[in-house]
Amino acid sequence: VLLQASGGGLVQAGGSLRLSCAASGRTFSRSTVAWFRQAAGKAREFVTAIRSHGATSSADSVKGRFTIARDNAKNTVYLQMNTLKPEDTAVYYCAAGAGSLISSSLRRLASYDDWGQGTQVTVSS
């Protein structure tokens, strides 16, 4: 699966952005798709994921603010980010893993075979 992330930008604290992850490949609808982020000088961390059947899981730091959704007809996964905080500043990456990953695997980078190029999100205070 080839992934293309887009939608990043500069926004003030409290604002919103919507990221998109467009995929090509016949197996996309059967894949688990996740968003990770990496702030400068920090390790890449799990943000949220959506399984092939639509179930989602999110990091505590974004629960209630970020929503992941998928449109299999368009081979696209979206990340709606509301009430953004300066600490959300990072490069955001989408990733796809084969099948419907179990809970213990969702947050592991190694569970995902394909990665997009990343899109920068900057939240100013």
Secondary structure, 3 states (H helix, E strand, C coil): CEEEEECCEEEECCCCEEEEEEEECCCHHHEEEEEEEECCCCCCEEEEEECCCCCEEECCCCCCCEEEEEEHHHCEEEEEECCCCHHHCEEEEEEEEEECCCHHHHCCHHHCCEECCCEEEEEEC
